[in-house]
Amino acid sequence: MSIFLCFLLLLPLSIIFLKKLLPSKGKLPPGPKGLPIIGNLHQLGRFLHKSLHKISQKYGPVMLLHFGVVPVIIVSSKEGAEEVLKTHDLETCSRPKTVGSGLFTYNFKDIGFAPYGENWREMRKIAVLELFSPKKLKSFRYIREEESEFLVKRVSSSARETPTSSVNLRKVIFTFAASIICRLAFGQNFCDFVDMETVEELVLESESNLGSLAFADFLPAGWIIDRISGQHSTVNKAFAKLTNFFELVIDDHLKSGKIQDHSDIISVMLDMINKPTKVGSYKVTDDHLKGVMSDVFLAGVNAGSITMIWTMTELSRHPRVMKKLQEEIRATLGPNKEKITEEDLEKVEYLKLVIEEAFRLHPPAPLLLPRLTMSDIKIQGYNIPKNTMIQVNTYTIGRDPKTWTEPNEFIPERFVDNPIEYKGQHFELLPFGAGRRICPGMATGITIVELGLLNLLYFFDWSLPNGMTTKDIDMEEDGAFVIAKKISLELVPTLHRW
């Protein structure tokens, strides 16, 4: 049976579902007309955030599209985002269920994708207490500083052995971020289980499939098309690889006599699984453990490394900013430091502005994880019915000319004496989201980003490979859920001479 015939068979069902999913309730947001069955899917390109950005230029900051038969509200302004994430935070803090998110979170036993309810509250509480609390953040400082030293040693070795050769910063930075996250959350460096390239491939493949659109998500009986197209097989193979990795890590924790340098979230949750006592009204299971591992591993590793890469890319494209930043860092911290510590992070104000500007132009997830309304609400005067999916486009918000002067230019100075910051209280800048569903690992993530960049910028001078100019730096994007730089950033490091 061809996909075309599947569409014809699904047409009557689609019309019925569409009427049920979005009953007529007053003034709905504007939006482009869709086609039968597929809705507006044909108007969405390779990068969803850019397609929605373009459509919003015509239809406004709050618009209604149909992904197949599923109505989706797209919010593309700070005012609309504030209403969704603050004013109506409680009414919109659930999540829609999709094939990919259900699979990679072990049937929504996680934090990020779990619908609002007891499971989400309890899992978030465990993760915050055991991994993301201020006390835990402080206690894990030695791990971050140790891995920072390893980062400097790796780059130094390359700079000494081949002084004019470039290094692949994506691989160097990925290793740094992955090593920290795996030591914090899993109790050991990932290199104890598999090599770095395998882990990188695992993260990228898992996130690609997690963020991919399945026909089953948007069409009644769409699972038939997923099987014919091979989508079902591809997603399940990626999920099996991730599960095998997690089971290796868990099995290692179960070995008798295993000595760890700190109590990690796996050990804590294994204790909960083995105890007869319950958390809330349900018992913690293996799937809860793997769901939390999936969140921490995929989001924690990739988001931080992506931000560092985009920041180094923009600095390489803007030598003035690079020069100003390195001069301030070195003048503030002084010459010939043997190592960078986390106390140094509070002294380098311009670095924080540079990172904020990178967040504005390159949010790791340009579309916040979708929310699902739990009751009828109004957004910017439009009626939004219960059980409607809402997507906040932080890519568009970060480039809104009403908020930002020269919105497409990399100008960190725009944040000087500017109260806007990334912590969820200012809706012009939302790299971590806001409200009840704000990323619980925000403090850990930003510390890793700042520490990694500070080490790279204090100890090394950076230049483009021979023959390259700033105009040659490729800015093409790649990814589905999180958006990375497609072409690896290659730069030549030179140990700074005082």
C-alpha positions as CSV (number, residue, x, y, z in Angstrom):
1,M,0.0,0.0,0.0
2,S,1.5,3.4,-1.0
3,I,1.6,6.4,1.3
4,F,-0.7,8.2,-1.1
5,L,-3.4,5.5,-0.6
6,C,-2.9,5.8,3.2
7,F,-3.7,9.5,3.0
8,L,-6.9,8.8,1.1
9,L,-8.0,6.2,3.6
10,L,-7.2,8.6,6.5
11,L,-9.1,11.6,5.1
12,P,-12.5,10.8,6.7
13,L,-10.9,10.1,10.1
14,S,-8.9,13.3,9.9
15,I,-12.0,15.5,9.4
16,I,-13.7,13.9,12.4
17,F,-10.6,14.2,14.6
18,L,-10.1,17.9,13.6
19,K,-13.6,18.8,14.6
20,K,-13.1,17.1,18.0
21,L,-9.7,18.5,18.7
22,L,-10.4,22.2,18.1
23,P,-14.1,23.0,18.8
24,S,-15.2,26.5,17.7
25,K,-14.9,28.6,20.9
26,G,-14.9,32.3,20.1
27,K,-11.9,34.2,18.7
28,L,-9.1,31.9,17.7
29,P,-5.6,33.1,16.6
30,P,-5.0,33.7,12.9
31,G,-2.9,31.4,10.8
32,P,-2.3,30.0,7.3
33,K,-4.9,27.8,5.6
34,G,-4.0,24.1,5.7
35,L,-4.7,21.2,3.5
36,P,-7.0,18.2,4.3
37,I,-5.2,15.6,6.4
38,I,-1.8,17.2,6.6
39,G,-2.9,20.7,7.7
40,N,0.1,23.0,7.5
41,L,2.8,20.3,7.5
42,H,3.6,21.1,3.8
43,Q,4.6,24.7,4.9
44,L,7.2,23.5,7.4
45,G,10.8,23.2,6.2
46,R,13.9,21.4,7.5
47,F,14.1,23.7,10.5
48,L,10.8,24.2,12.3
49,H,11.8,27.3,14.2
50,K,12.8,29.1,11.0
51,S,9.7,28.1,9.2
52,L,7.5,29.3,12.0
53,H,9.5,32.5,12.3
54,K,8.8,33.2,8.6
55,I,5.1,32.4,8.9
56,S,4.8,34.6,12.0
57,Q,6.0,37.6,10.0
58,K,2.7,37.4,8.1
59,Y,0.3,36.2,10.8
60,G,1.6,37.8,13.9
61,P,3.0,36.7,17.3
62,V,0.2,34.4,18.2
63,M,-1.0,32.1,15.4
64,L,-2.8,28.8,14.9
65,L,-1.4,26.0,12.7
66,H,-2.4,22.4,12.2
67,F,0.3,19.7,12.3
68,G,-1.8,17.1,10.6
69,V,-5.1,17.2,12.5
70,V,-3.5,18.5,15.7
71,P,-4.0,22.2,16.4
72,V,-0.8,24.0,17.6
73,I,-0.6,27.6,18.9
74,I,2.7,29.3,18.0
75,V,3.8,32.1,20.4
76,S,6.5,34.4,19.0
77,S,6.6,37.5,21.3
78,K,7.8,38.2,24.8
79,E,4.3,39.4,25.8
80,G,2.7,36.1,24.6
81,A,5.4,34.1,26.2
82,E,4.9,35.8,29.5
83,E,1.2,35.0,29.4
84,V,1.9,31.3,28.6
85,L,4.8,30.8,31.0
86,K,3.8,33.1,33.9
87,T,0.2,34.3,33.8
88,H,-1.2,30.9,32.8
89,D,1.8,28.8,33.9
90,L,-0.3,26.3,35.9
91,E,-2.9,25.9,33.2
92,T,-0.3,25.3,30.5
93,C,2.3,23.3,32.4
94,S,1.5,19.8,31.0
95,R,3.1,18.2,28.0
96,P,1.6,16.6,24.9
97,K,2.4,12.9,24.4
98,T,4.4,12.0,21.2
99,V,5.9,8.8,19.9
100,G,9.5,9.9,20.3
101,S,9.2,11.5,23.7
102,G,7.2,8.6,25.1
103,L,9.8,6.1,23.9
104,F,13.0,8.0,25.0
105,T,11.5,8.8,28.4
106,Y,10.4,5.2,29.1
107,N,6.7,6.1,28.9
108,F,7.1,9.6,30.3
109,K,8.8,8.5,33.5
110,D,11.1,11.5,33.3
111,I,11.1,15.2,34.2
112,G,11.2,17.2,30.9
113,F,8.5,15.4,28.9
114,A,6.3,14.0,31.6
115,P,2.7,15.4,31.7
116,Y,1.9,17.5,34.8
117,G,1.1,15.4,37.8
118,E,2.4,13.4,40.7
119,N,5.0,11.5,38.6
120,W,6.5,14.8,37.3
121,R,6.5,16.4,40.7
122,E,8.2,13.5,42.4
123,M,10.9,12.9,39.7
124,R,11.7,16.6,39.6
125,K,12.0,16.6,43.4
126,I,14.5,13.7,43.3
127,A,16.6,15.3,40.6
128,V,16.7,18.7,42.2
129,L,17.7,17.2,45.6
130,E,20.2,14.7,44.4
131,L,21.8,16.6,41.4
132,F,20.8,20.2,41.0
133,S,20.4,21.7,44.5
134,P,22.8,24.6,45.5
135,K,24.4,22.2,47.9
136,K,25.0,19.6,45.2
137,L,26.2,22.2,42.8
138,K,28.8,23.3,45.3
139,S,29.9,19.7,46.2
140,F,30.5,18.8,42.6
141,R,32.8,21.8,42.0
142,Y,35.9,19.7,42.2
143,I,34.7,17.5,39.3
144,R,34.1,20.5,37.1
145,E,37.5,22.0,37.9
146,E,39.3,18.7,37.3
147,E,37.6,18.3,33.9
148,S,38.6,21.9,33.1
149,E,42.2,21.0,33.8
150,F,41.9,18.0,31.5
151,L,40.4,20.3,28.8
152,V,43.4,22.6,29.0
153,K,45.8,19.7,28.9
154,R,44.2,18.2,25.8
155,V,44.3,21.5,23.9
156,S,47.8,22.3,25.2
157,S,49.1,19.0,23.9
158,S,47.7,19.7,20.5
159,A,49.1,23.2,20.5
160,R,52.6,22.0,21.4
161,E,52.7,18.9,19.0
162,T,51.4,20.7,15.9
163,P,51.6,24.4,16.5
164,T,50.0,25.5,13.2
165,S,47.3,22.8,13.1
166,S,43.7,23.3,14.0
167,V,41.7,21.4,16.6
168,N,38.2,20.2,16.2
169,L,36.5,22.2,18.9
170,R,33.3,20.3,18.7
171,K,35.0,17.1,19.8
172,V,37.1,18.8,22.5
173,I,34.2,20.6,24.0
174,F,31.8,17.6,23.7
175,T,34.4,15.5,25.6
176,F,34.6,18.2,28.3
177,A,30.8,18.6,28.8
178,A,30.1,14.8,28.6
179,S,32.8,14.0,31.1
180,I,31.4,16.4,33.6
181,I,27.7,15.3,33.2
182,C,28.5,11.6,33.4
183,R,30.7,12.0,36.5
184,L,28.0,14.2,38.2
185,A,25.0,12.0,37.3
186,F,26.4,8.6,36.7
187,G,29.4,8.5,39.1
188,Q,32.0,7.8,36.4
189,N,33.4,9.2,33.2
190,F,31.7,7.8,30.1
191,C,35.1,6.7,28.8
192,D,34.8,3.9,31.4
193,F,32.1,2.4,29.2
194,V,32.6,3.4,25.6
195,D,34.8,5.7,23.6
196,M,34.0,9.4,23.1
197,E,33.0,9.1,19.4
198,T,30.4,6.4,20.3
199,V,28.9,8.5,23.0
200,E,28.7,11.6,20.7
201,E,27.0,9.5,18.0
202,L,24.6,8.1,20.7
203,V,23.6,11.5,21.9
204,L,23.2,13.0,18.4
205,E,21.2,10.0,17.1
206,S,19.0,9.9,20.2
207,E,18.2,13.6,20.1
208,S,17.5,13.5,16.4
209,N,14.9,10.8,16.8
210,L,13.5,12.3,20.0
211,G,12.8,15.5,18.2
212,S,11.6,14.0,14.9
213,L,8.0,14.2,13.8
214,A,6.1,10.9,13.5
215,F,2.9,10.6,11.4
216,A,1.4,8.8,14.4
217,D,1.7,12.1,16.4
218,F,-0.5,14.1,14.0
219,L,-2.6,11.7,12.0
220,P,-5.2,9.1,13.1
221,A,-3.7,5.7,12.2
222,G,-0.5,7.5,11.2
223,W,1.4,4.6,12.7
224,I,0.8,2.8,9.4
225,I,2.8,5.4,7.5
226,D,5.5,5.4,10.1
227,R,6.0,1.7,9.5
228,I,5.9,1.9,5.7
229,S,8.4,4.8,5.7
230,G,10.8,3.2,8.1
231,Q,10.4,5.9,10.7
232,H,9.2,3.4,13.3
233,S,12.2,1.1,12.8
234,T,14.8,4.0,12.9
235,V,13.5,5.4,16.1
236,N,13.3,2.1,17.9
237,K,16.9,1.1,16.8
238,A,18.2,4.4,18.3
239,F,16.2,3.8,21.5
240,A,17.7,0.3,21.8
241,K,21.2,1.7,21.6
242,L,20.5,4.3,24.3
243,T,18.9,1.7,26.6
244,N,21.9,-0.7,26.2
245,F,24.2,2.2,27.3
246,F,22.1,3.0,30.3
247,E,22.0,-0.7,31.3
248,L,25.8,-0.8,31.1
249,V,26.0,2.1,33.5
250,I,23.4,0.7,35.9
251,D,25.0,-2.8,35.9
252,D,28.3,-1.1,36.8
253,H,26.6,0.5,39.8
254,L,25.3,-2.9,40.9
255,K,28.7,-4.5,41.1
256,S,29.5,-5.4,44.7
257,G,32.4,-3.5,46.2
258,K,32.2,-0.6,43.7
259,I,33.8,2.5,45.1
260,Q,32.5,5.9,44.0
261,D,33.8,9.4,44.8
262,H,30.3,10.7,45.5
263,S,26.7,9.6,45.7
264,D,25.1,10.0,42.3
265,I,21.5,10.0,41.2
266,I,21.7,6.4,39.9
267,S,22.7,5.1,43.3
268,V,20.0,7.1,45.1
269,M,17.3,5.9,42.7
270,L,18.5,2.3,42.9
271,D,18.1,2.5,46.7
272,M,14.5,3.7,46.2
273,I,13.8,0.9,43.7
274,N,15.1,-1.7,46.2
275,K,13.3,-0.3,49.2
276,P,9.7,-1.3,50.0
277,T,8.7,2.3,50.8
278,K,7.0,4.4,48.1
279,V,7.6,7.9,46.9
280,G,4.3,9.6,46.8
281,S,1.6,7.0,45.9
282,Y,3.7,5.0,43.6
283,K,6.9,3.0,43.7
284,V,10.0,4.2,41.8
285,T,10.9,1.7,39.0
286,D,13.7,1.0,36.6
287,D,11.9,3.0,34.0
288,H,11.8,6.1,36.3
289,L,15.6,5.7,36.7
290,K,16.2,5.4,32.9
291,G,13.8,8.3,32.2
292,V,15.7,10.6,34.5
293,M,19.0,9.3,33.1
294,S,17.7,10.1,29.6
295,D,16.9,13.7,30.5
296,V,20.2,14.4,32.2
297,F,22.4,12.6,29.6
298,L,20.8,14.0,26.4
299,A,19.9,17.6,27.6
300,G,22.9,18.0,29.9
301,V,25.6,16.9,27.5
302,N,24.5,18.4,24.2
303,A,22.9,21.8,25.3
304,G,26.1,22.9,27.1
305,S,28.5,21.9,24.4
306,I,26.3,23.5,21.7
307,T,26.3,26.8,23.6
308,M,30.1,26.8,23.9
309,I,30.5,26.0,20.2
310,W,28.2,28.8,19.1
311,T,29.9,31.2,21.5
312,M,33.4,30.4,20.1
313,T,32.0,30.6,16.6
314,E,30.6,34.1,17.1
315,L,33.9,35.2,18.8
316,S,35.9,33.9,15.8
317,R,33.6,35.8,13.5
318,H,34.0,39.0,15.6
319,P,37.7,39.6,16.4
320,R,36.9,42.8,18.1
321,V,34.7,41.0,20.7
322,M,37.3,38.2,21.1
323,K,40.1,40.7,21.7
324,K,38.1,42.7,24.2
325,L,36.9,39.6,26.1
326,Q,40.4,38.0,26.3
327,E,42.0,41.3,27.4
328,E,39.4,41.8,30.2
329,I,39.7,38.2,31.3
330,R,43.5,38.3,31.5
331,A,43.6,41.8,33.1
332,T,41.1,40.7,35.7
333,L,42.6,37.3,36.6
334,G,46.2,38.3,36.3
335,P,49.1,36.6,34.4
336,N,50.4,33.0,34.7
337,K,47.6,31.4,36.6
338,E,48.1,27.7,36.9
339,K,44.4,26.9,37.0
340,I,41.0,28.6,36.8
341,T,38.6,28.1,39.7
342,E,34.9,28.8,40.0
343,E,35.6,31.9,42.1
344,D,37.0,33.4,38.9
345,L,33.6,33.2,37.2
346,E,32.2,36.0,39.2
347,K,35.0,38.4,38.2
348,V,34.6,38.3,34.4
349,E,31.5,40.3,33.7
350,Y,32.0,40.7,29.9
351,L,32.1,36.9,29.5
352,K,28.6,36.7,30.9
353,L,27.4,39.3,28.4
354,V,28.9,37.3,25.6
355,I,27.2,34.1,26.7
356,E,23.8,36.0,27.0
357,E,24.3,37.3,23.5
358,A,25.0,33.7,22.2
359,F,21.9,32.5,24.0
360,R,19.9,35.2,22.2
361,L,21.0,34.4,18.7
362,H,21.5,30.6,19.2
363,P,19.2,29.2,21.9
364,P,20.1,25.5,22.2
365,A,16.4,24.6,21.8
366,P,14.9,27.5,19.7
367,L,11.4,26.0,20.3
368,L,10.8,25.4,24.0
369,L,9.4,21.9,24.7
370,P,5.7,22.1,23.8
371,R,3.1,22.8,26.5
372,L,-0.5,21.5,26.7
373,T,-3.3,23.5,28.0
374,M,-5.3,21.9,30.9
375,S,-8.2,24.3,30.7
376,D,-9.6,27.0,28.4
377,I,-7.4,30.2,28.5
378,K,-6.8,33.4,26.7
379,I,-3.5,34.4,25.2
380,Q,-3.2,38.0,23.8
381,G,-7.0,38.2,23.6
382,Y,-7.3,34.9,21.6
383,N,-9.2,31.9,23.0
384,I,-7.1,28.8,23.4
385,P,-9.2,25.7,24.1
386,K,-8.3,23.0,26.6
387,N,-5.9,20.2,25.3
388,T,-4.2,22.5,22.8
389,M,-0.5,22.3,22.2
390,I,1.5,25.5,22.5
391,Q,5.0,26.1,21.2
392,V,7.0,29.2,22.2
393,N,9.5,30.2,19.5
394,T,12.5,31.7,21.4
395,Y,14.4,32.1,18.1
396,T,11.9,34.7,16.9
397,I,11.7,36.4,20.3
398,G,15.4,36.7,20.5
399,R,15.5,38.4,17.1
400,D,12.5,40.7,17.6
401,P,13.4,44.2,16.3
402,K,10.9,45.7,18.7
403,T,13.1,44.5,21.6
404,W,16.6,44.3,20.1
405,T,18.5,46.9,18.1
406,E,20.2,45.3,15.1
407,P,18.7,42.0,16.2
408,N,20.7,39.8,13.8
409,E,24.1,41.2,14.9
410,F,26.3,39.8,17.6
411,I,26.7,42.7,20.1
412,P,27.3,41.7,23.7
413,E,27.4,45.3,24.8
414,R,23.6,45.4,24.4
415,F,23.4,43.7,27.8
416,V,25.4,46.4,29.6
417,D,23.2,48.0,32.3
418,N,20.3,45.9,30.9
419,P,18.2,44.0,33.4
420,I,17.3,41.3,30.9
421,E,18.9,37.9,31.8
422,Y,18.3,34.2,31.0
423,K,17.0,32.9,34.3
424,G,13.3,32.8,33.4
425,Q,12.2,36.2,34.8
426,H,12.6,38.1,31.5
427,F,10.7,36.8,28.6
428,E,12.9,38.4,26.0
429,L,15.5,35.7,26.6
430,L,14.4,32.2,27.4
431,P,17.2,29.6,26.7
432,F,16.1,27.6,29.8
433,G,12.4,28.2,29.6
434,A,10.4,29.7,32.5
435,G,7.8,28.9,35.1
436,R,7.2,25.4,36.6
437,R,8.8,23.7,33.6
438,I,12.0,25.7,33.6
439,C,15.1,23.5,33.2
440,P,16.1,22.3,36.7
441,G,19.7,22.0,35.6
442,M,20.1,25.6,34.6
443,A,22.6,26.5,37.3
444,T,24.7,23.5,36.6
445,G,24.6,24.1,32.8
446,I,25.6,27.7,32.9
447,T,28.5,26.9,35.3
448,I,29.8,24.3,32.9
449,V,29.5,26.7,30.0
450,E,31.2,29.6,31.8
451,L,34.0,27.5,33.2
452,G,34.8,25.8,29.9
453,L,34.9,29.1,27.9
454,L,36.9,30.9,30.6
455,N,39.6,28.2,30.4
456,L,39.8,28.2,26.6
457,L,39.9,32.0,26.5
458,Y,42.4,32.6,29.3
459,F,45.1,30.0,28.4
460,F,44.9,30.1,24.6
461,D,44.9,32.6,21.7
462,W,42.7,31.4,18.8
463,S,43.1,31.9,15.1
464,L,41.5,30.6,11.9
465,P,43.3,28.0,9.9
466,N,45.5,29.3,7.1
467,G,43.6,30.9,4.2
468,M,40.4,31.3,6.1
469,T,38.7,34.6,6.9
470,T,35.8,35.4,9.2
471,K,33.5,35.4,6.2
472,D,34.4,31.7,5.5
473,I,33.1,30.5,8.8
474,D,30.1,28.4,8.1
475,M,26.9,29.1,10.1
476,E,24.7,26.3,8.8
477,E,22.6,24.6,11.5
478,D,21.8,21.0,12.1
479,G,19.5,19.1,14.5
480,A,15.8,18.6,15.3
481,F,15.1,19.3,19.0
482,V,18.4,21.1,19.8
483,I,20.1,23.1,17.1
484,A,23.9,22.7,16.7
485,K,26.5,24.1,14.2
486,K,26.5,21.6,11.3
487,I,30.1,22.0,10.3
488,S,32.7,21.4,13.1
489,L,34.5,24.6,14.2
490,E,38.2,24.2,13.5
491,L,40.5,26.7,15.2
492,V,44.2,27.0,15.7
493,P,45.2,27.2,19.5
494,T,48.4,28.9,20.7
495,L,49.4,28.9,24.3
496,H,49.3,32.5,25.4
497,R,52.7,34.1,26.2
498,W,52.7,36.6,29.0
